[in-house]
Amino acid sequence: MPLTDAAIRAVKPPEKTRKLFDGEGLYLEVSPSGGKWWRLKYYWAGREKRLSLGIYPEVSLLQARHRRDEARRTLAGGDDPSAVRRSEKMAARASAGNTFEAVARAWHKSWSKTRSSKHATQVLRRLEVDVFPKLGAAPITSIKAPDLVAVARAVDARGAHDLARRAIQISGQVFRYAVGHGLAEHNPARDIEPNDVLQPMAEHNYARVAPDRLPALLQAINAYQGHVRTRLALHLMSLTFLRTSELIRTPLDEIQPGNRWQVPAKRMKMPTDHIIPLSRQARAVLDKLVELACDGPWLLPGSHDHEQPMSNNALLFALYRMGFKGEMTGHGFRGVASTALHEAGFEHEHIELQLAHQRRDRVSAAYNWAQYLPQRAKMMQWWADELDRLRGGPICL
């Protein structure tokens, strides 16, 4: 006869352990000390086995029956409920030990071997200040993309916009390590586009070199001894007039053969795509960057994490190292080109359209493309040739 809560509560401690059966293998084991344990008797591979389902009254009669039914479904599916229970406990213990902080410190220990002590210390400090307080104690498998976004937004809210993006980038590297070592199955940082969830990065300093300093700048870029992708990115910025953020966040698959580069409207934050007629020099630089591309989604991947794009500051710091701090920024290339093209007599409307300054709707954009692409192509080739002349030679690829 099935058990009832009233009958269970009325049971007195027996002289010897007693079993009260409920049905379908479920019974309550009552000890002389008064303890009451739920058990399930079942058969696996021809052998009688027992599975503990909890202690009464913490686990009620209804809950015990529910656990019995779950175990019987496991059995019907061809698995041993006891073995499944052991596996789940082992996974839970492993998950509890693999906290984000524990995995992050293991990643940092491995990653820092090939980095300078100063840089490695800075990265660990950023984790300790910005990420560990919120996510450090969480099992790494439990962290989702919204958790990383919440961390980054907290950093962003205090005005540290670049550090907010770095929090996502560094966390992504930790998750890549976890996936590679079998500690996680997915990298949630890959699902986050920082520009979609954080405040836009404002360029506060639009310094640009004086015309008489432009040849020296172009020569310095050509002779730059830092990373080759940084050098080529500076050349490409000078040739295409893209803003820094637009350039560094170029997906590799956006680059197609031909003499035009079509940047999707969503990347330009405009209602229509932006067309860049490619000079011979710009086409050569793009082809070289594609050739140098790493395993990852970006034309200009980060030097430490190829799953993330180049840092906003990478180009600016390269200009600093060349001796142009305070004289030139990435945005400054746009101003230099605009001034030179206006002085050379090119149409203001063509220049503004190429700088993506003109307001446009779909109708006017289609008209402008049809009317101005030949003129803009001629203008962009003239500018590339002019840069070669000022540099005193071709781009060093």
Secondary structure as UniProt FT lines:
FT   HELIX           5..10
FT   STRAND          18..23
FT   TURN            24..25
FT   STRAND          26..30
FT   TURN            32..33
FT   STRAND          36..44
FT   TURN            45..46
FT   STRAND          47..55
FT   TURN            56..58
FT   HELIX           61..76
FT   TURN            77..78
FT   HELIX           81..97
FT   HELIX           100..111
FT   HELIX           112..114
FT   HELIX           117..126
FT   HELIX           127..131
FT   HELIX           132..135
FT   TURN            136..137
FT   HELIX           140..142
FT   HELIX           145..157
FT   TURN            158..159
FT   HELIX           161..180
FT   TURN            181..182
FT   HELIX           188..191
FT   HELIX           194..197
FT   HELIX           211..213
FT   HELIX           214..222
FT   HELIX           228..240
FT   HELIX           244..248
FT   HELIX           252..254
FT   STRAND          260..263
FT   HELIX           265..268
FT   STRAND          274..277
FT   HELIX           280..292
FT   TURN            306..307
FT   HELIX           312..321
FT   TURN            322..323
FT   TURN            325..327
FT   TURN            330..331
FT   HELIX           332..343
FT   TURN            344..345
FT   HELIX           348..354
FT   TURN            355..356
FT   HELIX           362..391
//
